[in-house]
């Protein structure tokens, strides 16, 4: 890891500064970093500096905050064209549950996956991340020990994270009639919560504040009411964020309504789940939105709760779903941050798709602007975490920033850098990343990381996992039938 710089001037064609509670753009601006903090962001600076780094035709902006950051090997490709989920191994068959679910990865593989995923976040200009991983490949929940390793990996790489093992009290299963139901083990959920609380006690504010903690009950439909109640109380007592995937699918909404006679948000209200920093990915299915006809005061509950939505446009659009809509929630005063959730961990791509889907949802190209989504990826994430020192470049803020190149022929022509990166940019245009005053990536290189070797190792792990699918899939078809290729394969 590079040594922390004492007082350094960073200059570029454009700098995203912050004044009067909002971002502003400085043409030919300067950011002064001293220690872990920003000393100045703007134009003239009269003080001395130890070094000046000029990034030229680039945009220096606050690092992105990812409220739902992929922290394992992404399996989207397995479900991209392969449907329905209960026949393609994405719902456990009862036979697998009866045999006893198993871990599909070793502890060493899980540790590597998080380190690998953390490097992809940095490459995409993400400086603060709340990791997310699928429990479908686990025996049940995540283990504190793997998050001990994740904390060390994040600290080694210099990534700012909020960590906590995911836990649950239930799981979806499918029987041979293709009926989807639940298997519950509530004591296992309580044990997972206790383990998560112990993790918070060990790791909160470690490594100079880079490592923070959160509670991460898996999904609302896999949590019993009592687990929700205890989780909300624990988050309030511990003073840490709590994240719960909620209102993300029609199946989830219908299952919660079927089991509890109330909508997901009514269930959260009635279990006193909400805490001062509550984050809910993905906020798509609420009463009156996306085809939900059940009459419930979902919007009122959400607005009154103070919860933040983690908007992940890419992963949702891949399955044909969009938020209804970003503009509606914004106008209601619901805080909105961004998440990537899937591979690639490309926040720029998610912002770009967010603009498009929000305009489609409203049928109005003026419903949202590029700035709305840049705000969500920076200020929105900071608000969700109650961190006024993140998501902006202003005196006293954390020196968390990214540099996005504007001189590539692929970036096209520009009159405004924010609109330009959302039109033509991608995570691959991020060249440099600083976190807490340290460069964790320079010129696209993360110290000590061989990206190609990491990629090859990840692919080998993925291949071994895919080979285990038949006994975890209803009727146990061969892998080639579960995951059919786009075209017929002609081997040599």
C-alpha positions in Angstrom: 0.0 0.0 0.0 1.3 3.4 -0.9 2.3 5.7 2.0 -0.2 8.3 3.1 0.6 11.7 1.5 1.1 14.7 3.9 -0.3 17.5 1.8 -0.9 16.9 -1.8 -2.6 18.9 -4.5 -4.7 17.0 -7.1 -5.6 18.9 -10.2 -7.8 18.1 -13.2 -9.9 19.6 -15.9 -12.9 19.1 -13.7 -13.4 18.7 -10.0 -16.7 17.9 -8.2 -16.7 20.2 -5.2 -19.4 20.7 -2.6 -20.9 24.0 -1.4 -24.2 24.9 0.4 -25.2 21.2 0.7 -24.9 20.3 -3.0 -22.2 19.3 -5.5 -20.7 21.9 -7.8 -18.2 21.7 -10.7 -14.9 23.5 -10.8 -13.3 23.9 -14.2 -9.6 23.3 -13.8 -10.1 22.6 -10.1 -7.8 21.5 -7.3 -8.3 19.1 -4.4 -5.9 19.5 -1.4 -5.5 16.3 0.6 -3.9 16.4 4.1 -3.6 13.1 5.9 -7.0 11.3 5.7 -9.0 14.5 5.0 -9.8 16.9 2.3 -8.4 20.3 3.2 -9.7 22.2 0.2 -11.7 21.6 -3.0 -12.0 24.4 -5.5 -9.7 26.9 -7.2 -7.1 29.0 -5.5 -5.1 27.5 -2.6 -2.5 29.7 -1.0 -0.8 27.1 1.2 2.2 25.0 0.6 2.0 21.4 -0.7 4.4 18.6 -0.7 3.4 17.4 -4.2 1.1 18.2 -7.1 -0.4 15.5 -9.3 -2.1 16.8 -12.4 -4.6 14.3 -13.9 -5.2 16.5 -17.0 -8.4 15.7 -18.9 -10.2 14.0 -16.2 -12.9 14.4 -13.5 -11.9 14.2 -9.9 -15.0 13.4 -7.8 -16.0 11.8 -4.5 -15.7 8.1 -4.3 -18.9 6.1 -5.0 -20.8 4.5 -2.2 -22.2 1.0 -3.0 -25.0 0.0 -0.6 -25.4 -3.5 -2.2 -21.9 -4.5 -3.4 -21.3 -7.9 -4.8 -18.8 -9.8 -2.6 -18.8 -13.3 -4.1 -18.7 -14.8 -7.6 -21.6 -13.5 -9.6 -24.0 -16.1 -10.8 -26.2 -13.9 -13.0 -25.1 -15.7 -16.1 -26.6 -18.9 -14.8 -30.1 -17.3 -14.7 -29.8 -14.9 -17.6 -31.5 -17.0 -20.2 -32.3 -20.1 -18.1 -35.9 -20.1 -16.7 -37.9 -20.8 -14.7 -35.8 -20.6 -11.5 -37.4 -23.7 -9.8 -36.3 -25.9 -12.7 -32.8 -24.3 -13.1 -31.5 -24.8 -9.6 -32.2 -21.4 -8.2 -34.7 -22.8 -5.7 -33.6 -25.7 -3.5 -35.6 -28.9 -4.1 -37.0 -30.6 -1.1 -34.7 -33.6 -1.7 -31.7 -31.4 -1.3 -33.1 -29.9 1.9 -33.9 -33.3 3.3 -30.3 -34.5 2.5 -28.9 -31.5 4.4 -27.7 -28.4 2.6 -23.9 -28.1 2.2 -21.3 -25.4 1.6 -20.4 -25.2 -2.0 -17.2 -23.3 -1.4 -14.3 -23.9 1.1 -13.4 -21.3 3.7 -10.3 -20.4 1.6 -12.4 -20.0 -1.5 -14.9 -17.7 0.4 -12.0 -15.6 1.6 -10.6 -15.2 -1.9 -13.9 -14.3 -3.4 -14.3 -11.3 -1.1 -10.8 -10.1 -1.8 -11.4 -10.6 -5.5 -14.7 -8.8 -5.4 -13.2 -5.9 -3.4 -10.6 -5.4 -6.1 -13.4 -5.1 -8.7 -15.1 -2.5 -6.5 -11.9 -0.4 -6.4 -11.4 -0.7 -10.1 -14.9 0.9 -10.6 -14.3 3.9 -8.3 -16.2 2.5 -5.3 -14.6 3.7 -2.1 -17.3 2.6 0.5 -19.0 -0.8 0.1 -21.7 -2.8 2.0 -21.0 -6.3 0.7 -23.8 -8.7 -0.4 -23.5 -12.4 -1.3 -26.0 -15.1 -2.2 -26.9 -17.6 0.5 -28.1 -20.1 -2.1 -24.6 -21.6 -2.2 -24.3 -21.9 1.6 -25.3 -24.5 4.1 -27.5 -21.8 5.7 -26.1 -18.4 6.7 -22.7 -16.7 6.5 -20.1 -17.2 9.1 -18.3 -14.6 11.2 -15.0 -16.3 10.5 -15.2 -15.5 6.8 -16.0 -11.9 7.6 -13.0 -11.8 9.9 -11.0 -12.6 6.7 -13.0 -10.1 4.7 -12.1 -7.4 7.2 -8.4 -8.1 6.8 -8.7 -8.2 3.0 -10.5 -4.8 3.0 -8.0 -3.3 5.3 -5.1 -4.6 3.2 -6.6 -3.2 0.0 -7.6 0.0 1.7 -11.3 -0.3 0.9 -13.8 1.3 3.3 -16.5 -1.3 4.2 -19.5 -2.0 6.4 -19.4 -5.7 7.2 -21.7 -8.2 8.8 -22.6 -11.9 8.2 -26.0 -12.5 6.6 -28.4 -14.7 8.5 -31.9 -16.0 8.0 -34.6 -18.2 9.6 -36.1 -19.7 6.5 -35.5 -20.8 2.9 -37.5 -21.3 -0.3 -38.0 -24.9 -1.4 -39.7 -26.5 -4.4 -41.5 -29.9 -4.4 -41.9 -32.3 -7.3 -45.2 -30.7 -8.2 -43.2 -27.5 -8.7 -44.9 -25.8 -5.8 -42.7 -23.3 -4.0 -42.9 -23.3 -0.2 -40.7 -22.6 2.8 -38.5 -24.5 5.2 -38.1 -22.7 8.6 -35.5 -23.1 11.3 -36.1 -20.1 13.5 -33.5 -21.0 16.2 -30.9 -21.0 13.5 -31.9 -17.5 12.6 -31.5 -16.4 16.2 -28.1 -18.0 16.4 -27.1 -16.1 13.2 -28.2 -12.8 14.7 -26.2 -13.5 17.9 -23.1 -14.3 15.8 -23.6 -11.1 13.9 -23.9 -9.1 17.1 -20.7 -10.6 18.3 -19.0 -9.7 15.0 -20.1 -6.1 15.5 -18.6 -6.0 19.0 -15.2 -7.3 17.6 -14.9 -5.2 14.5 -16.8 -1.9 14.7 -14.5 1.0 13.8 -11.4 -1.1 13.4 -8.4 -0.4 11.1 -8.5 3.4 11.7 -12.2 3.5 10.9 -12.0 1.8 7.5 -13.9 -1.3 8.9 -17.4 -0.6 10.2 -20.2 -3.0 10.8 -23.8 -3.6 10.0 -26.6 -6.2 10.5 -27.6 -8.1 7.4 -30.8 -10.2 7.7 -31.0 -11.9 4.3 -34.4 -11.2 2.9 -37.8 -10.3 4.3 -39.4 -13.5 3.0 -36.7 -15.7 4.7 -37.1 -13.9 8.1 -39.7 -14.7 10.6 -41.5 -11.8 12.4 -39.6 -12.4 15.6 -36.2 -12.4 13.8 -37.2 -9.1 12.2 -38.2 -7.7 15.6 -35.0 -8.8 17.3 -32.8 -7.5 14.4 -34.3 -4.1 14.4 -33.9 -3.8 18.2 -30.3 -5.0 17.9 -29.5 -2.4 15.2 -30.9 0.4 17.4 -29.0 -0.9 20.5 -25.7 -1.3 18.6 -26.1 1.9 16.6 -25.2 0.2 13.3 -26.9 0.2 9.9 -29.3 -2.6 9.1 -29.9 -3.8 5.5 -32.8 -6.1 4.4 -33.7 -7.0 0.8 -37.3 -6.0 0.6 -40.0 -5.3 -2.1 -37.7 -6.7 -4.7 -39.9 -9.3 -6.4 -43.6 -10.1 -7.0 -43.0 -13.6 -5.5 -41.6 -12.0 -2.3 -44.6 -9.7 -2.0 -47.1 -12.4 -2.6 -45.4 -14.9 -0.2 -45.2 -12.3 2.6 -48.9 -11.4 2.1 -49.8 -15.1 2.0 -48.0 -16.0 5.2 -48.6 -12.9 7.3 -51.7 -11.2 5.9 -49.8 -8.0 5.3 -47.5 -6.4 2.9 -43.7 -6.5 3.4 -43.6 -2.9 4.6 -46.6 -3.5 6.9 -44.7 -6.4 8.4 -41.6 -4.3 9.0 -43.7 -1.6 10.6 -45.5 -4.0 12.8 -42.3 -5.7 14.0 -40.7 -2.4 14.9 -37.9 -3.2 12.4 -36.9 0.2 11.4 -33.7 1.7 12.8 -32.0 5.1 12.3 -30.0 3.7 9.4 -32.2 1.2 7.6 -31.3 0.3 4.0 -33.8 -1.5 1.8 -32.8 -2.9 -1.6 -34.6 -2.7 -4.1 -37.9 -0.9 -3.6 -39.7 -2.0 -6.8 -42.8 -3.8 -5.6 -45.1 -1.7 -3.3 -48.8 -1.3 -3.3 -49.9 0.3 -6.5 -46.5 -0.1 -8.2 -45.3 -2.8 -10.7 -48.7 -4.5 -10.8 -49.3 -4.8 -7.0 -53.0 -4.4 -6.4 -53.1 -5.2 -2.7 -54.3 -2.1 -0.8 -51.6 -1.2 1.8 -50.1 2.1 2.9 -46.7 1.1 1.6 -45.6 4.5 0.4 -46.7 6.1 3.6 -44.9 3.5 5.7 -41.7 3.9 3.6 -41.7 7.7 3.8 -42.4 7.7 7.6 -39.7 5.1 8.3 -36.8 7.3 7.2 -35.4 4.2 5.4 -33.1 4.6 2.4 -33.6 2.6 -0.8 -30.6 1.0 -2.4 -31.4 1.3 -6.1 -29.7 -1.3 -8.3 -31.0 -0.7 -11.8 -28.7 -3.1 -13.7 -29.5 -6.3 -11.8 -33.2 -5.6 -11.8 -33.4 -4.6 -15.5 -31.7 -7.9 -16.4 -34.8 -9.7 -15.1 -37.2 -7.3 -16.8 -38.0 -5.1 -13.7 -37.6 -1.4 -13.2 -38.3 1.0 -10.3 -41.7 2.8 -10.5 -40.1 5.2 -10.1 -36.9 7.0 -9.0 -38.6 10.4 -9.6 -41.7 9.4 -7.5 -39.6 8.3 -4.5 -37.3 11.4 -4.8 -40.3 13.7 -4.9 -41.7 12.0 -1.8 -38.5 12.6 0.0 -37.4 9.0 0.3 -33.6 8.8 0.5 -32.1 6.9 -2.4 -28.6 5.5 -2.7 -27.1 3.2 -5.3 -26.0 -0.4 -5.4 -24.3 -2.5 -8.0 -25.4 -6.0 -6.7 -24.0 -7.9 -9.7 -21.0 -8.1 -12.0 -19.6 -5.8 -13.3 -19.4 -3.6 -10.2 -19.9 -0.7 -12.5 -21.5 2.2 -10.7 -21.3 4.4 -13.8 -23.2 1.8 -15.8 -25.8 1.6 -13.0 -26.2 5.4 -13.0 -26.6 5.4 -16.8 -29.2 2.7 -16.8 -31.0 4.3 -13.8 -31.5 7.5 -15.8 -32.9 5.5 -18.8 -35.3 3.3 -16.7 -36.5 6.3 -14.7 -37.4 8.1 -17.8 -39.1 5.1 -19.3 -41.1 4.6 -16.0 -42.4 8.1 -16.1 -42.6 8.4 -19.9 -40.8 11.7 -19.5 -37.2 12.6 -20.4 -37.3 15.4 -17.9 -38.3 13.2 -15.0 -34.6 12.8 -13.9 -31.3 14.3 -14.7 -27.7 12.8 -14.6 -27.1 14.8 -11.5 -29.9 12.9 -9.6 -28.0 9.7 -10.0 -24.5 11.0 -9.4 -26.0 12.4 -6.2 -27.5 9.1 -5.3 -24.2 7.3 -5.8 -22.4 9.7 -3.5 -24.6 11.9 -1.3 -27.4 9.4 -1.2 -25.2 6.6 0.1 -23.6 8.9 2.7 -27.1 9.9 3.9 -28.1 6.2 4.2 -25.1 5.6 6.5 -25.5 8.9 8.4 -22.0 9.8 7.2 -21.7 13.6 6.5 -18.0 13.0 5.9 -18.5 10.8 2.9 -19.8 11.3 -0.6 -18.5 14.8 -1.1 -15.2 16.7 -1.5 -15.3 19.5 1.0 -13.0 20.7 3.8 -13.0 18.1 6.6 -14.6 15.3 4.5 -12.8 12.0 4.1 -10.3 12.0 1.3 -12.2 9.3 -0.6 -12.2 10.1 -4.3 -11.9 8.7 -7.8 -10.4 9.9 -11.1 -12.4 9.3 -14.3 -10.6 9.8 -17.5 -12.2 12.1 -20.1 -9.5 11.8 -22.8 -10.4 8.4 -24.2 -11.7 8.5 -27.8 -14.6 6.3 -26.5 -15.8 9.0 -24.2 -17.0 11.1 -27.1 -17.6 14.8 -27.1 -18.5 16.7 -24.0 -19.8 20.0 -22.6 -20.4 18.6 -19.1 -18.4 15.9 -17.4 -21.3 14.3 -15.4 -23.6 14.0 -18.4 -20.7 12.7 -20.5 -19.7 9.9 -18.2 -23.3 8.7 -17.9 -23.7 8.9 -21.6 -20.5 7.3 -22.8 -18.5 6.3 -19.7 -18.0 3.1 -17.8 -16.2 1.8 -14.8 -13.2 1.1 -17.0 -12.6 4.8 -17.3 -11.7 5.0 -13.6 -7.9 5.3 -13.5 -7.1 6.3 -9.9 -8.8 5.8 -6.5 -7.9 7.3 -3.1 -9.4 6.2 0.2 -8.7 7.9 3.5 -5.9 9.9 1.8 -4.1 6.9 0.3 -4.0 5.9 -3.3 -5.4 2.4 -3.4 -5.2 2.3 -7.3 -2.9 4.3 -9.6 -3.2 4.3 -13.3 -5.5 1.3 -13.1 -3.2 -0.8 -11.0 -3.9 -2.0 -7.4 -0.7 -2.6 -5.6 0.0 -6.4 -5.1 -3.0 -7.5 -7.2 -2.6 -9.5 -10.4 -6.0 -9.0 -12.0 -5.6 -11.8 -14.6 -4.5 -14.3 -12.0 -7.4 -13.3 -9.8 -9.8 -13.7 -12.8 -8.5 -17.2 -13.6 -8.7 -18.3 -10.0 -12.3 -17.0 -9.8 -13.3 -18.9 -13.0 -11.9 -22.1 -11.7 -13.9 -21.8 -8.5 -17.0 -21.0 -10.5 -16.6 -24.0 -12.7 -16.3 -26.3 -9.6 -19.5 -24.8 -8.2 -21.5 -25.2 -11.4 -20.5 -28.8 -11.6 -22.4 -29.4 -8.3 -25.7 -28.1 -9.6 -27.5 -31.4 -10.6 -28.2 -32.7 -7.1 -29.4 -29.2 -6.0 -31.8 -28.9 -8.9 -35.3 -30.3 -9.2 -35.4 -33.7 -11.0 -31.5 -33.6 -11.1 -30.9 -33.0 -14.8 -27.3 -32.8 -16.1 -25.5 -29.4 -16.1 -25.8 -29.1 -19.9 -29.6 -29.2 -19.6 -29.8 -26.8 -16.6 -27.6 -24.2 -18.4 -28.2 -24.5 -22.1 -25.8 -22.6 -24.3 -27.1 -19.8 -26.6 -26.2 -21.9 -29.6 -25.2 -25.5 -30.2 -21.6 -26.2 -29.4 -19.4 -27.9 -32.0 -16.4 -29.3 -30.2 -13.2 -30.1 -32.1 
